[in-house]
Amino acid sequence: MFKVTPNPPEADPVSPPEPDSTRLNEAAPDFHIPSIADIKATPRTPGTLFTVDPQASSETLMVYLVETLASVDVMVHQLVDHLDGGARNALLGISNSVMLAEITANRVLDQIDP
């Protein structure tokens, strides 16, 4: 049996050459990639742009969560009517995930206030 390509193939003229590390180091001498230790040593400062009231009760948060999930489910079902094929199936999958999250949130809400 005859092979069309040599074994191993010759150098591919289309592939870019390997970068020269010395030239890269000269181009960006002050560039520093932080290590995991650097990242963990940095204190976390939570953002305040989108915050939830720390005084809000768990029941209030759960009610808001259930209502938000129900709203998302309604929006998804309105969009599903305008789609066909794979996009429709993907959106129905998202709808199922939202529905499961809503059921779970309702179960937690039942445990908070039976």
N, C-alpha and C positions, 0 to 999 in steps of 0.2 A: 504494500500500500504506500502510495506516495504522499508526503506531507507538503502542503502548499507553503507553509511558513517554516523558516529554519528553527532548529531546536538548540539552544534558546534563541528567541527572536533577536534580530539586530536592534540597535538603538532606534527608538521611535523619533523621527525628525519633528513630529508635531508636539511632543511633550516638552514642557519648559525645562530648562536646565535646573539643577539643584541650586538653591541660593547659597551664596558665599557668606558664611557666618561672620567673617571678619568685616566685610562691607556692611552687614546689618548692624554689627556692634558699633562701627564708626558712625553710622547714620543716626542711631539712637543710643548714645552712651549713657544718658541719665534715666533711661526707661527702667522701671523696677516693677516686677510682678510680685504682688504681696503673697506671702506664704499663708498657710492656714493659721499658723500661730499669730501672725500679724492681724488677721481678720478676727480671730477670737479675742485678741487682746484689746480690740477697739470696743469701747463701751457702746451699747445699743441705746440709741435715743429714739423713742417712738415718735412718729410724725403726728401732728395734731390737725392736719387738714381734714381727714375723715375719722372722726372719733365717735365712740358710743359713750353715752353718759355713764360714768362709773357708778352712779347712784341708781341706775335702772335695775329693776328686779329681774330675776331669771324668767318669771312668768311673762313680764312685759316684752322681754327680748324674744321669747319663744313665740308669742302671739304675732309679733312683727315678722318673725321668720316665716311662720306659716302663711301669713297674708302675702308676703313677698313671693314665696314659692307658688302660691295659687295664681298670682298675677302673671308670673313668668309662664306658667302652664297655659293660661288663656292666650297669651301672646304667641306662644309657640304653635298652638292649635290654629290660630288665625293665619299664621304663615304657611302651615302645612297645606292648607286648601289651595295655595297658589303654586305649589311645587309638584314635580313629578320625578319618578325614578330614584336615583341614589340620594339626591338632596332631600327628598321627602322622607326616605327611610332614615337618614341620619337625624333629621329633625324629630322624627317620631322616637328615635332612640334617646335623644336629649329629653324629650317629653317624659319618657318612662323613668329616666334618672331623676328628673324633677319630682315626679309623682312619688317615687320611693323616698326621696328626701322629705317630701311633705308628710308622708305617712309616718316616717321616723320622728319628725318634729312634733307631730300630733301625739304620738305615743309618749314622748318626753313631757309634753304639756299635760297629758292625762296623769302622769306620775307626779307632776308638780302640784296640780290642783285637781284631784279626782272628781 
